[in-house]
Amino acid sequence: MKDLPKIKQISCGLDHFVGVDHEGKVWAMGDDTFGQCGQGGDQRKAVAPFFEIRHRTPQQVPIFEKVTKVVCGFRHSLAITESGKLLGWGFNSMQQLSHAEEYADPDNPSHALFSPTWMGGEDLENKHVVEVAAGEEHTIVVAQVIEDGKPVKELVYGCGNNLKG
């Protein structure tokens, strides 16, 4: 992968990878059928049927804030920014990216997010995300409550499929 800048951290999903370089820019390559490479979804439907799209060379993910960490789930990707915000993109059929009402609306579901989207809504508002992990159909987030510039409490949030505990 000659076209890829020096990467400081990388994560892999089922058939894609996401990495962050030393400048905080995010790069992705591989399967983008469900938006997991974050390359946008012009004229793509957010519900099935999905059509295969693959990126055979690294593509920069359009995130306009410096990223410190990236994580991949099975078919979704996440990034923590330097300011402690969380972005997510990719497959969201089990709401593994968010339980926000706009994604769970049964009349207008959004099973794929093709571009990086701020995650967490009110739950993560005014909190600093310090860690994130992702599985096949779920995401776990650790966030700190900050008061007077210091962390006073850590909270753990989860979203996605919880059929197996």
Buried (B, 14 or more C-beta within 10 A) or exposed (E): EEEBBEBEBEBEBBEBBBBBBEEBBBBBBBBBBBBBBBBBBEEBEBEEEBEEBEBEEBBEBEBEEEBBBBBBBBBBBBBBBEEBBBBBBBBBBBBBBBBBEEBEEEEEBBBBBBBBBEBBEEBBEEBBBBBBEBEBBBBBBBBBEBEEEEEEEEEEBEBBEEEEE
